[in-house]
Amino acid sequence: MFYLYAAPAARMGALQTLKVIHVATHNSIGAGEDRPAHQPVELATLYRAMPNMLYMRPGDSEEVAGAWEVAIGYNGGPCMVNVSRHAVPQPEGLTRRSGVAKGAYVLQEENDADVTVIAVDAELSFAVNVAKELGERYAVKARTVSFLSHKLFREQPIPYQREVLRRNEGIPTVVIESYVSLG
């Protein structure tokens, strides 16, 4: 809720390309134990659309470290590292802090994939579990992608974007992200 109140100041900093690193916690619609309206569902869309704002939603501690590296090196305006406040599983050996700089990267690849499961932020472990369950229970080959930043991903060359998403190969995609579906 507090970053909804802070939006005008964050936007002015973005318009002035001030080098500020915002750390937004409680990045979860599950944080509303006190009331369901605790976390506005539109915040990710708001900050992704903000000019000059680099908005990142890392999925575990390794990606948080990568997000800090990117934020420190970013000189185009402010950054927001948006993290979840609840305990998040750490999928060992899957996430890479070096992948954060590209905005999205493949966690688990399947050459003859039937589907791509994209995860954002705390939903990362859900995507890994869904891919495993699809393979074991239904013989569906699922690849997983961690998607942290629209801005950083759009800055990558088209061949890289196609390699990550593989939509050009006709592989359907499912995105797991809390908040609203816009984006």
ZIHU-V966172 format. One record per backbone hydrogen bond with DSSP energy under -0.5 kcal/mol. CO is the residue of the C=O (numbers start at 1). NH is the residue of the N-H. Records with the same first field share a line. If there is no record, write none. Layout:
CO: NH, NH
//
This chain:
1: 4, 5
2: 6
4: 7
6: 10
7: 11
8: 12
9: 13
10: 14
11: 15
12: 16
13: 18
14: 17
18: 20
20: 22, 79
22: 24, 81
23: 25
24: 83
26: 28
28: 31
29: 32
31: 33
35: 38
38: 40
40: 43
41: 180
42: 46
43: 47
44: 48
45: 49
46: 50
50: 53
52: 54
53: 55
54: 56, 80
56: 82
57: 121
60: 64
61: 65
62: 66
63: 67
64: 68
65: 69
66: 70
67: 71
68: 72
69: 73
70: 74
71: 74
78: 54
79: 22
80: 56, 82
81: 24, 83
83: 27
89: 91
90: 92
91: 94, 95
96: 99, 100
97: 100
99: 102
100: 103
103: 148, 149
105: 146
108: 144
110: 113
114: 172
115: 143
116: 118, 174
117: 145
118: 176
119: 147
120: 123
121: 124
122: 125
123: 127
124: 128
125: 129
126: 130
127: 131
128: 132
129: 133
130: 134
131: 135
132: 136
133: 137, 138
134: 138, 140
135: 139
139: 141
140: 142
141: 114, 115
143: 117
144: 107, 108
145: 119, 147
146: 105, 148
148: 57
149: 153
150: 154
151: 155
153: 156
157: 160, 161
158: 162
159: 163
160: 164
161: 165
162: 166
166: 169, 171
167: 170
170: 172
172: 116
174: 118
175: 177
176: 120
//
